[in-house]
């Protein structure tokens, strides 16, 4: 016993010595007590920290979360001044392991270069080769993030001759409409096109051969959206009168973005040939004859990505310069100076994150790395395995503004307390009073400096606002008898606009909004930079989730579409000329609505029986093949049996996208732990939610049952993980465990039997038939009335609708996906509702209320006929 006590004591001493134990000390706090739904918790907490990880999360029983380091930053506290970090720069500390020459990639790995010395003045040389055993593929198999900062990520620039990964991308060119021939000249004819991540691209065009006896080289050029030349290739000579000619431009695109794909005439001798290419001016235009200064005509130019070859990358200045126009040696030198001030004792690590397709084996060779310590040239031609020691924080008591954490009170909450946690450890709990409220929004969220802005609220339904109180965040306040007010900001920056509304039914609502004030050009520039950081951050957030959750998040937050929208806005910014142009760019950026974080907004653990009051015993009746007349008795029998036979709990998390206006739930994730008590008979774990709407982590043998889902249990302990998009409370799932009804001990006479001898089935059936026919006729009338009126609400006339349907049809044929089509049409001032209606019309899906497809074949035939008309007579759709 003494030896055991000594061992425990020794372990405690060791843990304390290495600073394993993290802790905080809550001194006191003060928060506002009275709130309305949708409002932000405000107040402060006085707290100190000891060896607390910088990434520890502040959470609550409401919505929102924030890391410790981010809350300190938002309180404008400075690391190693107002508080102490375990590293000089308050960033993760990297520890070097053994030299590494090979690794198997089954998760993100960090390797690194080691710098040792007290006066590091420069990095002199850096290169290494990495090879993979992975076969050629259509997606980049490997990513190398030098400095592990999610910036300037390297991909392989090796490709095969295979261009079959994707269909030709004609950008905005419509192959189905009427065309005009134009003569290819020495000027560039370009289409603005979105190129995917690829090692190289094939560019081509449908070109008519010269008919005047003259010939010359025809070249394809690739430019960035600013018109800067990136590469070119020469097209092969014609073998027939009109044909697709194509060639490969050896230019690697490390991320998806917009470029200009162009055709031009090369050097000529003995006269100018008359090669011709098709063009058109219908629909959205993204073709240019002046290198992207304006867009007036689309050309029959296309692009195709080349398949990635097996990885054989030489990471050096050459690759870094080709991909990002940066010097790799200077890039790393700046990192060592900015992060360590050149003091690398005992050593500094230059981190390199490696990630990509799982299962491949990577081999590293040809490592060259040298640097100067003072005037001494040091060579360390090795790559090292690297582990990460998270930053920890120590501090005296700090008074932190909780309002900076953006903890929001959700609408419909039943909470009457606010509990603040730090990594699931309670900091404090206090009583709050929450009043019923309503959601609303305020626009605009950008105003020009010194210009009068009219702020308006939008509220749901027909709610009438009788009073609005405005705190503009610049020391000025105002009160209005309606839902609008004017205000002029005389300082630049971001301001928290707090608005309190009172409705005619005596409800109040309070929300805060971030208002950007400044010169439109500067504000747009800052917003673009901020959005780039946001996209990088949410990509990192999404990568932190397991694959099955990651796929669900990506269904709701399309990062590629957000990047596409941001690239388009950046293009508009680069070509804006007037103040009004920059204002429109800024308004477009605000419409993008890019979240700043993907994170858990709410979590907890509840007993399995939490939603018992919402259970549907019809599921177990269907599973058992029996019906019970007394439903209450059946519920009580299930509850008693479940209490005696099973224990367990359900952990839940709401994963949300955090926007400036608050979080929006993406999905609810659940983990049920089902624990049998003693010997148990076969039973069923029942979820009151359709299996079509549930994503299970694994195959648990789940079975659908009349709008619900169940998993057979064999009496052993089981864990089930599943998620539901858009979110749902655990108690609303109506989860319960039950054996077959005959095990529950309900008397046989309570089983409902048919009583054919006491019921006139003929009259009953005739009545049902008559009722069905009448209901059917009324519904058909309502259905057709609704469709006509809804359609008339969206479109001025039928031609407008079918022109839009025709455009979507042609755009799909030309290789554009629905996200790109939607974005292009929004740029042309079509609403999202109009685009959705036209797309569903084209796909033969319902366009309004639930539809009985009585006239569906006729409608589908009508769509096809209207499209055919427009193919034959393209002038019918010129106005798109």
C-alpha positions in Angstrom: 0.0 0.0 0.0 2.9 2.4 0.8 4.5 1.6 -2.6 1.2 2.4 -4.3 0.8 5.7 -2.4 4.4 6.6 -3.3 3.7 5.8 -7.0 0.6 8.0 -7.1 2.4 10.8 -5.3 5.3 10.6 -7.7 3.1 10.7 -10.8 1.3 13.8 -9.4 4.7 15.5 -8.9 5.8 14.6 -12.5 2.6 16.0 -14.0 2.9 19.2 -12.0 6.5 19.5 -13.0 5.8 19.4 -16.7 2.8 21.7 -16.4 0.1 19.1 -17.5 -2.6 20.4 -15.2 -4.5 23.3 -16.7 -6.6 25.5 -14.5 -8.4 28.8 -14.1 -9.5 30.8 -11.1 -12.8 32.6 -11.3 -12.7 35.7 -9.1 -16.1 37.3 -9.8 -18.4 38.3 -12.6 -21.3 40.5 -13.5 -23.7 40.0 -16.4 -26.9 41.7 -17.5 -30.0 39.8 -16.1 -32.8 40.8 -18.5 -32.8 39.8 -22.2 -35.0 39.1 -25.1 -34.6 36.2 -27.5 -31.9 36.8 -30.1 -29.9 39.1 -27.8 -26.3 38.8 -26.9 -25.1 38.0 -23.4 -23.3 41.0 -22.0 -21.1 41.5 -18.9 -17.7 40.6 -17.7 -15.8 37.9 -15.9 -12.7 38.3 -13.7 -10.6 35.2 -14.2 -6.9 34.1 -14.1 -5.3 31.1 -15.9 -2.6 28.6 -15.1 -1.1 26.5 -18.0 -4.4 26.8 -19.8 -4.2 25.8 -23.5 -4.7 28.8 -25.8 -7.2 26.9 -27.9 -9.4 26.0 -24.9 -13.0 26.8 -25.8 -15.4 29.0 -23.9 -18.9 27.6 -24.4 -22.2 28.1 -22.8 -25.7 26.5 -22.6 -26.7 29.0 -25.3 -25.4 29.6 -28.8 -21.8 30.4 -29.6 -18.3 29.6 -28.6 -14.8 31.2 -28.7 -11.3 30.1 -28.0 -9.4 31.5 -25.1 -6.8 33.2 -27.3 -9.4 34.7 -29.5 -11.3 36.1 -26.6 -8.1 37.7 -25.2 -7.4 39.2 -28.7 -11.0 40.6 -28.9 -10.4 42.2 -25.5 -7.3 43.8 -27.1 -4.9 42.1 -24.6 -1.4 41.5 -25.7 0.5 38.2 -25.4 3.5 38.2 -23.1 2.5 41.7 -21.9 -1.0 41.4 -20.4 -0.7 37.6 -20.1 2.1 35.1 -20.5 2.4 32.4 -23.2 4.5 29.3 -23.1 6.1 30.4 -26.4 7.6 33.8 -27.4 5.0 34.5 -30.1 2.0 32.8 -28.5 1.9 30.2 -31.2 2.1 26.4 -31.1 5.6 25.1 -30.2 7.1 22.6 -32.6 9.3 19.8 -31.3 11.8 18.0 -33.6 11.9 14.2 -33.7 14.0 11.9 -35.8 15.1 12.4 -39.3 12.4 11.3 -41.7 12.9 9.9 -45.2 9.6 8.1 -45.7 6.1 8.2 -44.3 2.6 6.7 -45.0 0.0 9.3 -45.2 -3.1 8.3 -43.3 -3.7 11.7 -41.7 -2.3 15.2 -41.8 1.4 15.0 -40.9 3.8 17.8 -39.9 7.5 17.5 -40.8 10.1 20.3 -40.6 13.5 21.8 -41.1 15.6 22.6 -38.1 17.4 25.9 -37.5 20.0 26.2 -34.7 21.8 29.3 -33.6 21.7 32.6 -31.6 21.9 35.0 -34.6 20.2 33.6 -37.6 20.6 36.3 -40.3 19.3 34.5 -43.4 18.2 31.3 -45.0 20.5 30.6 -47.9 19.1 27.6 -49.7 16.1 25.3 -49.4 14.8 22.4 -51.5 13.7 18.8 -51.2 12.1 16.2 -53.4 8.9 14.2 -52.5 7.7 11.2 -54.4 4.5 9.1 -54.0 3.5 5.6 -55.0 0.0 6.8 -55.8 -1.4 6.2 -59.3 -2.4 9.1 -61.6 -5.7 10.7 -60.5 -8.1 13.5 -61.4 -7.8 15.3 -58.0 -4.6 16.5 -56.4 -3.2 13.6 -54.4 -0.8 15.7 -52.3 -0.7 19.1 -50.7 2.4 20.7 -49.1 1.8 23.7 -46.8 5.2 25.3 -46.1 4.9 27.1 -42.7 1.7 25.3 -41.8 -0.3 28.5 -42.2 -2.9 27.4 -44.8 -1.4 29.9 -47.3 0.4 29.4 -50.6 -0.2 25.6 -50.6 1.9 23.6 -53.1 0.5 20.9 -55.4 2.2 18.6 -57.9 2.9 20.1 -61.3 3.3 16.7 -63.0 0.5 15.6 -65.4 -0.4 12.9 -67.9 -1.7 13.3 -71.4 -5.2 12.2 -70.1 -7.8 15.0 -70.4 -10.9 12.9 -69.6 -11.4 14.1 -66.0 -14.0 16.7 -66.9 -16.1 17.8 -69.9 -14.9 20.8 -71.9 -15.7 24.1 -70.2 -16.9 26.7 -72.6 -17.5 29.3 -69.8 -20.4 31.5 -70.9 -20.4 30.5 -74.6 -23.7 29.1 -75.6 -23.3 26.3 -78.2 -27.0 26.0 -78.8 -27.8 29.6 -79.8 -27.1 31.4 -83.1 -23.5 32.4 -83.7 -21.6 35.0 -85.6 -18.2 34.2 -87.2 -15.3 36.6 -86.3 -11.9 36.6 -87.9 -9.0 35.7 -85.6 -6.4 38.5 -85.4 -3.3 39.4 -83.5 -5.6 40.7 -80.7 -6.6 38.3 -78.0 -10.1 37.0 -78.0 -10.7 35.7 -74.4 -13.3 34.0 -72.3 -13.3 34.4 -68.5 -13.3 30.9 -67.2 -13.1 29.2 -63.8 -10.2 26.7 -63.8 -10.1 24.0 -61.2 -7.0 23.0 -59.2 -4.8 21.1 -61.8 -1.2 20.5 -62.8 -1.9 21.8 -66.3 -4.7 22.7 -68.7 -5.6 22.0 -72.3 -7.0 25.0 -74.1 -8.9 24.7 -77.4 -11.2 26.4 -79.9 -13.5 25.4 -82.7 -11.7 27.2 -85.7 -12.6 27.4 -89.4 -9.6 27.1 -91.6 -8.3 30.0 -93.7 -9.8 30.2 -97.1 -7.6 32.9 -98.7 -4.5 30.6 -99.2 -2.6 32.2 -96.3 -1.5 30.5 -93.1 0.0 31.3 -89.8 0.4 29.9 -86.3 -2.6 30.1 -84.0 -1.8 30.4 -80.3 -3.8 29.8 -77.1 -2.9 32.1 -74.2 -3.7 32.0 -70.5 -3.9 35.2 -68.5 -4.9 36.0 -65.0 -8.0 38.2 -64.5 -5.8 41.3 -64.5 -4.6 40.5 -68.0 -1.1 39.3 -66.9 0.4 36.7 -69.3 0.8 33.2 -67.7 1.5 30.8 -70.6 0.8 29.9 -74.2 0.8 27.0 -76.6 0.6 26.6 -80.4 -2.4 24.9 -81.9 -1.8 22.1 -84.5 -2.6 22.8 -88.1 -6.0 22.0 -89.6 -6.7 18.6 -91.1 -10.1 19.7 -92.3 -12.2 22.8 -92.9 -13.7 23.3 -89.4 -12.4 21.4 -86.3 -11.6 21.7 -82.6 -7.9 22.4 -82.2 -6.3 22.2 -78.8 -2.9 22.3 -77.0 -1.6 22.0 -73.5 -0.4 25.0 -71.5 2.0 23.9 -68.8 0.7 26.1 -66.1 -0.3 24.8 -62.7 -3.3 26.2 -60.9 -2.9 25.4 -57.1 -6.5 26.6 -56.3 -9.7 27.1 -58.2 -10.1 30.7 -59.5 -10.9 32.7 -62.6 -8.6 33.2 -65.5 -8.8 34.4 -69.2 -8.5 31.7 -71.8 -7.6 33.3 -75.1 -6.9 32.7 -78.8 -4.8 34.9 -81.1 -3.0 34.8 -84.4 0.8 34.2 -84.3 3.4 35.6 -86.6 2.5 35.7 -90.2 4.5 35.9 -93.5 3.2 36.7 -96.9 -0.2 38.0 -95.9 -2.8 37.6 -93.2 -4.9 34.4 -93.1 -8.7 34.5 -92.4 -9.1 31.9 -89.7 -12.5 32.3 -88.1 -14.1 31.4 -84.7 -17.7 31.4 -83.6 -19.0 34.0 -81.2 -22.3 35.0 -79.6 -23.7 37.9 -77.5 -26.7 36.1 -75.7 -27.1 35.5 -72.0 -24.4 36.4 -69.5 -21.3 37.6 -71.3 -17.8 36.7 -70.0 -15.9 37.1 -73.3 -13.5 40.0 -74.0 -11.5 41.4 -76.9 -9.4 43.8 -74.7 -7.8 41.4 -72.2 -10.6 41.6 -69.6 -11.2 45.4 -69.5 -14.8 44.9 -70.7 -16.9 41.9 -71.6 -19.0 42.2 -74.8 -18.9 38.9 -76.7 -18.3 35.1 -75.9 -16.1 32.9 -78.1 -16.1 29.2 -78.8 -13.1 28.6 -76.6 -12.9 25.7 -74.1 -10.6 24.4 -71.4 -10.0 20.9 -70.0 -7.9 20.0 -66.9 -5.1 17.4 -67.3 -5.0 14.4 -65.0 -2.4 14.5 -62.2 0.5 12.1 -62.7 2.2 10.2 -59.9 3.7 12.7 -57.5 7.4 13.6 -58.1 7.7 17.2 -56.8 10.9 19.2 -56.4 10.0 21.8 -53.8 12.2 24.7 -54.4 12.3 28.4 -55.4 11.3 27.4 -59.0 8.1 25.7 -58.0 7.2 28.4 -55.4 7.8 31.1 -58.0 5.8 29.4 -60.7 2.8 28.9 -58.5 2.8 32.0 -56.4 5.4 34.4 -57.8 7.2 34.3 -54.4 10.7 33.4 -53.4 10.7 30.3 -51.1 13.9 31.2 -49.4 12.8 34.7 -48.5 9.4 33.3 -47.5 11.1 31.1 -44.9 13.6 33.7 -43.8 10.7 36.1 -43.0 9.1 33.4 -40.9 12.2 32.8 -38.8 12.7 36.5 -38.3 9.1 37.4 -37.6 8.5 34.4 -35.2 11.8 34.0 -33.5 13.7 37.3 -34.2 16.5 35.1 -35.4 17.1 33.6 -32.0 16.9 29.8 -32.4 18.2 28.3 -29.2 18.1 25.4 -28.7 16.5 25.4 -32.2 13.6 26.7 -34.3 11.4 24.6 -36.6 10.2 25.5 -40.0 7.0 23.5 -40.1 5.7 21.8 -43.3 2.2 20.2 -43.3 1.7 17.3 -45.6 -1.8 16.1 -46.4 -3.8 14.5 -49.2 -5.1 11.1 -50.3 -4.9 8.6 -47.5 -2.8 5.4 -47.9 0.0 6.7 -50.1 3.6 6.2 -49.2 5.8 9.3 -49.5 9.6 9.3 -50.0 11.8 12.3 -49.3 15.2 12.9 -50.9 17.6 15.5 -52.2 17.2 17.7 -49.1 19.3 20.9 -49.2 18.9 23.4 -46.4 21.4 26.0 -45.3 21.3 29.2 -43.3 23.7 31.7 -41.7 24.2 32.0 -38.0 26.0 35.3 -37.8 28.6 34.9 -40.6 28.8 31.1 -40.3 27.1 29.1 -43.1 25.3 26.1 -41.5 24.1 23.0 -43.5 21.4 20.7 -42.1 20.2 18.7 -45.1 17.5 16.7 -43.2 13.8 16.7 -42.8 12.5 15.9 -39.3 9.4 14.4 -37.9 7.7 17.1 -35.9 5.3 17.0 -32.9 3.2 20.0 -31.8 3.1 21.3 -28.2 0.0 23.5 -27.9 0.5 27.0 -26.5 -0.5 27.4 -22.8 -1.4 30.7 -21.1 -0.7 32.0 -17.6 -2.1 35.2 -16.2 -3.0 37.3 -13.3 -6.8 38.0 -13.0 -8.1 39.5 -16.2 -11.4 41.3 -16.6 -12.8 40.0 -19.8 -15.8 41.4 -21.7 -18.1 38.5 -22.3 -20.0 40.4 -24.9 -17.0 39.9 -27.2 -17.7 36.1 -27.2 -21.0 36.6 -29.0 -23.1 34.2 -26.9 -26.6 34.5 -28.4 -29.9 33.6 -26.8 -31.8 31.4 -29.3 -35.4 32.1 -30.3 -37.7 29.7 -28.5 -35.3 29.0 -25.7 -36.6 27.7 -22.3 -33.3 28.6 -20.5 -33.5 30.7 -17.4 -29.8 30.5 -16.6 -26.5 31.4 -18.3 -23.7 28.9 -17.7 -20.2 29.8 -18.9 -17.8 26.8 -19.4 -14.2 26.5 -20.3 -13.6 23.2 -22.1 -16.6 21.7 -20.2 -15.5 23.0 -16.9 -17.9 25.3 -15.2 -16.7 28.9 -14.8 -19.9 30.3 -13.4 -23.7 30.1 -13.6 -26.1 33.0 -13.2 -29.9 33.5 -13.5 -31.2 35.4 -16.5 -34.7 36.4 -17.6 -35.5 35.9 -21.2 -38.6 37.6 -22.8 -40.4 36.4 -25.9 -39.1 38.2 -29.0 -38.9 37.9 -32.8 -36.2 37.8 -35.5 -35.4 40.8 -37.7 -32.6 42.1 -39.8 -31.2 45.6 -40.6 -29.8 47.0 -43.8 -27.5 48.4 -45.2 -24.5 47.0 -43.3 -22.1 49.2 -45.3 -22.3 53.0 -45.5 -19.9 55.5 -46.9 -18.0 57.8 -44.6 -19.8 61.2 -44.0 -22.8 60.2 -46.1 -26.3 60.0 -44.7 -27.5 56.4 -44.5 -31.1 55.3 -44.2 -31.2 52.1 -42.0 -34.3 49.9 -42.3 -35.4 46.8 -40.4 -37.1 43.8 -42.0 -39.4 41.7 -39.8 -41.2 38.4 -40.5 -44.8 38.2 -41.6 -47.1 41.1 -41.1 -45.7 42.3 -37.8 -46.0 46.0 -37.3 -43.2 48.0 -35.6 -44.4 50.9 -33.5 -41.0 51.9 -32.0 -37.4 51.4 -32.8 -34.4 52.4 -30.6 -31.0 52.7 -32.3 -27.6 52.7 -30.6 -25.1 53.3 -33.5 -22.0 52.4 -31.6 -20.4 55.8 -32.2 -21.9 57.5 -29.1 -25.0 58.5 -30.9 -28.5 57.2 -30.3 -31.9 57.7 -31.9 -35.6 56.7 -31.5 -38.1 56.2 -34.3 -41.8 55.5 -34.3 -41.3 53.1 -37.2 -38.7 50.7 -38.5 -36.3 53.1 -40.1 -33.9 55.9 -39.2 -31.2 58.0 -40.8 -27.7 58.4 -39.5 -24.3 59.7 -40.6 -21.1 58.2 -39.4 -18.2 60.6 -39.3 -15.5 58.1 -38.4 -14.2 55.1 -40.4 -14.2 51.6 -38.9 -16.6 48.8 -37.8 -19.4 49.8 -35.4 -21.8 47.6 -33.4 -25.3 48.8 -34.2 -27.7 47.8 -31.4 -31.4 47.9 -32.4 -34.4 47.4 -30.1 -37.8 47.0 -31.7 -41.3 47.1 -30.2 -44.1 45.6 -32.2 -47.8 46.3 -32.1 -48.4 43.2 -30.0 -46.1 44.5 -27.3 -43.2 42.2 -28.0 -39.6 43.6 -28.0 -36.6 42.3 -29.9 -33.0 43.4 -29.5 -30.1 42.5 -31.9 -26.7 43.8 -32.7 -25.2 44.2 -36.2 -21.8 45.1 -37.5 -21.8 48.2 -39.7 -18.8 48.9 -41.9 -18.1 52.6 -42.4 -15.5 54.1 -44.7 -14.4 54.8 -48.2 -16.0 52.2 -50.4 -12.8 51.3 -52.2 -10.9 50.8 -48.9 -13.7 49.0 -47.3 -14.0 46.6 -50.2 -10.3 46.0 -50.2 -10.4 45.2 -46.4 -13.5 43.0 -46.8 -11.9 41.0 -49.6 -8.9 40.4 -47.4 -11.0 39.5 -44.4 -13.2 37.1 -46.5 -10.0 35.4 -47.8 -9.0 34.8 -44.2 -12.5 33.6 -43.4 -12.5 31.1 -46.2 -9.1 29.8 -45.1 -10.4 29.5 -41.5 -13.6 27.7 -42.4 -11.7 25.3 -44.7 -9.5 24.5 -41.7 -12.5 24.1 -39.5 -14.2 21.7 -41.9 -11.0 19.7 -42.3 -11.0 19.2 -38.5 -14.2 17.1 -38.7 -14.4 13.3 -39.6 -15.1 12.5 -43.2 -18.8 11.6 -42.6 -19.5 14.9 -40.9 -17.3 16.9 -43.3 -19.4 15.7 -46.3 -22.6 16.9 -44.6 -21.1 20.3 -43.7 -20.0 20.7 -47.3 -23.6 20.2 -48.5 -24.6 23.3 -46.5 -21.4 25.4 -46.8 -20.0 25.2 -50.3 -16.5 26.6 -49.9 -15.8 26.4 -53.7 -18.9 28.4 -54.4 -17.9 31.0 -51.8 -14.5 31.3 -53.3 -16.0 31.6 -56.8 -18.2 34.5 -55.6 -15.3 36.1 -53.8 -13.1 35.8 -56.9 -15.8 37.4 -59.0 -16.1 40.3 -56.5 -12.4 40.7 -56.5 -12.4 40.9 -60.2 -15.2 43.6 -60.1 -13.1 45.4 -57.5 -10.0 45.4 -59.7 -12.0 46.8 -62.6 -14.1 49.4 -60.7 -13.5 53.0 -61.7 -16.0 55.2 -59.9 -17.1 55.6 -56.3 -20.5 54.0 -57.2 -18.7 51.0 -58.8 -16.9 50.4 -55.4 -20.1 50.8 -53.5 -21.7 48.1 -55.7 -18.7 45.9 -55.1 -19.0 46.4 -51.4 -22.7 45.6 -51.4 -22.0 42.5 -53.4 -19.4 41.4 -50.9 -21.9 41.8 -48.0 -24.4 39.7 -50.0 -21.9 36.8 -50.1 -22.5 36.1 -46.4 -19.3 34.2 -45.7 -19.2 32.7 -42.2 -16.1 33.3 -40.0 -16.2 30.0 -38.3 -17.7 26.5 -38.5 -17.9 25.3 -34.9 -20.1 23.8 -32.2 -22.7 26.3 -31.0 -24.4 24.0 -28.4 -23.5 20.7 -26.8 -24.5 18.6 -23.9 -25.4 15.2 -22.5 -28.9 14.0 -21.8 -30.5 10.7 -20.6 -31.8 8.5 -23.4 -35.4 9.0 -22.1 -35.2 12.8 -22.5 -37.8 12.8 -25.3 -40.1 10.1 -24.0 -43.0 12.5 -24.0 -42.6 12.8 -27.8 -42.5 9.1 -28.6 -44.7 7.5 -31.2 -45.7 4.0 -30.2 -47.0 3.4 -33.7 -43.4 2.4 -34.6 -43.3 -0.5 -32.2 -46.8 -1.5 -33.2 -45.6 -1.7 -36.8 -42.4 -3.6 -35.8 -44.4 -6.1 -33.7 -47.3 -6.5 -36.2 -49.8 -5.7 -33.4 -52.0 -2.8 -32.4 -53.0 -1.8 -28.9 -56.2 0.0 -28.2 -55.0 1.9 -25.2 -52.1 3.9 -26.3 -51.4 5.5 -22.9 -51.1 2.0 -21.3 -48.7 1.0 -24.1 -46.5 4.1 -23.5 -46.5 3.4 -19.7 -45.5 -0.2 -20.3 -42.7 0.8 -22.6 -41.5 3.4 -20.1 -41.4 1.0 -17.3 -39.7 -1.7 -19.3 -37.1 0.7 -20.6 -36.4 2.0 -17.1 -35.8 -1.5 -15.8 -33.9 -2.9 -18.8 -31.7 -0.1 -20.1 -29.6 2.9 -19.0 -27.6 5.3 -21.1 -27.3 8.8 -22.4 -27.2 10.8 -25.6 -24.4 13.3 -26.3 -25.4 16.1 -28.7 -23.7 18.9 -30.6 -25.1 21.6 -32.8 -22.5 22.3 -35.5 -23.2 25.8 -36.8 -21.9 28.3 -39.3 -21.1 31.6 -37.5 -22.0 34.7 -39.4 -21.8 38.3 -38.4 -25.5 38.2 -37.6 -25.2 35.1 -35.5 -24.9 31.3 -35.9 -27.0 29.1 -38.2 -27.2 25.5 -37.3 -25.8 23.2 -40.1 -26.5 19.9 -38.4 -27.1 18.2 -35.1 -24.8 15.4 -34.2 -25.7 12.7 -31.7 -24.0 9.8 -30.0 -26.2 7.4 -28.1 -24.7 5.1 -25.5 -27.2 2.2 -24.9 -26.4 0.3 -21.7 -28.4 -2.9 -20.8 -29.2 -3.5 -17.2 -28.8 -7.2 -16.3 -30.1 -9.8 -18.8 -32.1 -8.3 -21.6 -34.3 -9.7 -24.3 -34.1 -8.7 -27.9 -35.4 -5.2 -28.4 -35.3 -2.2 -30.7 -33.7 1.3 -30.5 -36.3 3.5 -32.1 -35.7 7.1 -33.5 -38.8 9.1 -34.4 -37.2 10.5 -37.6 -37.1 9.1 -41.1 -34.0 7.2 -42.1 -33.8 9.2 -45.3 -32.9 12.3 -43.2 -30.4 10.6 -40.9 -26.7 10.1 -41.7 -25.3 7.3 -39.6 -21.5 7.1 -39.0 -21.5 3.4 -39.7 -23.9 0.6 -40.8 -25.7 -0.3 -37.6 -28.3 -2.4 -39.4 -30.8 0.5 -39.2 -34.3 -0.2 -40.8 -36.9 2.3 -41.9 -40.4 2.0 -40.4 -43.3 4.2 -41.4 -41.5 7.6 -41.2 -39.2 6.5 -38.4 -36.0 4.4 -38.0 -35.1 1.5 -35.7 -32.0 -0.6 -34.9 -32.4 -4.1 -33.5 -30.7 -4.7 -30.2 -29.3 -8.0 -29.0 -28.8 -7.2 -25.3 -25.2 -6.0 -25.6 -23.9 -2.5 -25.0 -24.1 -0.4 -28.2 -23.0 3.0 -29.4 -24.7 4.8 -32.3 -23.5 8.0 -33.9 -25.7 9.9 -36.4 -26.4 13.4 -37.7 -29.4 15.3 -39.0 -29.0 18.3 -41.3 -30.5 21.7 -40.3 -30.6 20.7 -36.6 -33.1 19.2 -34.2 -33.3 19.0 -30.4 -32.5 15.6 -28.9 -35.9 15.6 -27.1 -37.7 16.1 -30.4 -36.3 12.8 -31.7 -38.7 10.8 -29.5 -36.1 8.1 -28.9 -37.1 5.0 -27.0 -36.2 1.3 -26.6 -38.9 -1.4 -26.6 -39.2 -5.1 -27.2 -42.0 -6.6 -29.2 -45.4 -5.7 -27.7 -46.1 -9.3 -26.6 -43.1 -9.1 -24.2 -44.6 -6.0 -22.4 -47.3 -7.9 -20.5 -50.3 -6.1 -22.0 -53.4 -8.3 -21.7 -54.4 -10.1 -24.9 -57.9 -8.6 -24.9 -56.5 -5.2 -25.4 -55.1 -6.1 -28.8 -57.4 -4.6 -31.4 -59.2 -7.1 -33.6 -61.2 -6.3 -36.8 -65.0 -6.4 -36.2 -66.3 -7.1 -39.6 -69.8 -8.3 -38.4 -70.6 -4.9 -36.8 -69.5 -2.5 -39.4 -71.0 -1.6 -42.7 -67.9 -1.6 -44.9 -69.7 -0.9 -48.1 -71.1 2.5 -46.9 -67.8 3.3 -45.4 -65.8 2.6 -48.6 -68.3 4.5 -50.8 -68.1 7.5 -48.4 -64.3 7.4 -48.5 -64.3 7.2 -52.4 -66.7 10.2 -52.7 -64.7 12.2 -50.2 -61.5 11.3 -52.0 -62.9 12.4 -55.4 -64.2 15.7 -54.1 -60.9 16.4 -52.3 -58.9 15.4 -55.3 -60.8 17.8 -57.6 -60.6 20.7 -55.2 -56.8 20.1 -54.7 -56.2 19.9 -58.4 -58.0 23.3 -58.9 -56.0 24.8 -56.0 -52.8 23.4 -57.3 -53.2 24.8 -60.8 -54.5 28.2 -59.4 -51.4 28.4 -57.1 -49.0 27.5 -59.9 -50.4 30.1 -62.3 -50.4 32.8 -59.7 -47.0 32.0 -58.2 -45.5 31.9 -61.7 -47.1 35.2 -62.6 -45.7 36.7 -59.4 -42.1 35.6 -60.4 -42.2 36.4 -64.1 -43.7 39.2 -66.1 -44.7 36.8 -68.9 -44.3 33.2 -70.0 -41.5 34.1 -72.5 -39.4 35.4 -69.6 -39.7 32.1 -67.8 -38.9 29.9 -70.7 -36.0 32.1 -71.8 -34.5 31.5 -68.3 -35.2 27.7 -68.6 -33.5 27.6 -71.9 -30.5 29.4 -70.6 -30.1 27.0 -67.7 -30.4 24.1 -70.1 -27.7 25.4 -72.4 -25.4 26.4 -69.6 -25.5 22.8 -68.2 -24.7 21.4 -71.7 -21.7 23.7 -71.8 -20.3 22.2 -68.6 -21.4 24.8 -66.0 -22.6 23.4 -62.7 -25.8 24.7 -61.0 -23.8 26.8 -58.5 -22.0 28.6 -61.3 -25.2 29.1 -63.3 -27.0 30.5 -60.2 -24.1 32.9 -59.5 -24.0 34.1 -63.2 -27.7 34.7 -63.2 -27.7 36.6 -59.9 -25.0 38.9 -61.5 -27.6 39.5 -64.2 -30.2 40.6 -61.5 -32.3 37.4 -61.5 -33.5 36.5 -58.0 -32.7 33.2 -56.3 -36.4 32.4 -56.3 -36.7 32.9 -60.0 -33.6 30.7 -60.7 -34.9 28.0 -58.4 -38.3 28.0 -60.1 -36.8 27.8 -63.6 -34.4 25.0 -62.6 -37.1 22.9 -61.0 -39.3 23.5 -64.0 -36.5 22.2 -66.3 -35.9 19.2 -64.1 -39.6 18.3 -64.0 -39.8 18.8 -60.3 -42.7 20.4 -58.4 -42.5 24.2 -58.4 -44.9 25.0 -55.6 -47.2 23.2 -53.2 -47.2 19.4 -53.1 -48.2 18.4 -56.6 -50.4 15.6 -57.9 -48.7 15.0 -61.3 -51.9 14.9 -63.3 -50.7 17.3 -66.0 -47.0 16.7 -65.4 -46.3 15.0 -68.8 -48.1 17.8 -70.6 -46.0 20.4 -68.7 -42.7 18.5 -69.4 -43.7 18.4 -73.1 -44.4 22.1 -73.0 -40.9 22.8 -71.5 -39.2 20.7 -74.3 -41.3 22.5 -77.0 -40.4 26.0 -75.6 -36.7 25.0 -75.5 -36.8 23.8 -79.1 -38.4 27.0 -80.2 -35.5 29.0 -78.7 -32.9 26.7 -80.2 -34.5 27.4 -83.7 -35.1 31.1 -82.9 -32.4 32.4 -80.5 -33.7 35.9 -80.7 -36.5 34.9 -78.4 -34.1 34.9 -75.5 -31.9 38.0 -76.2 -32.9 39.9 -73.1 -31.4 37.4 -70.6 
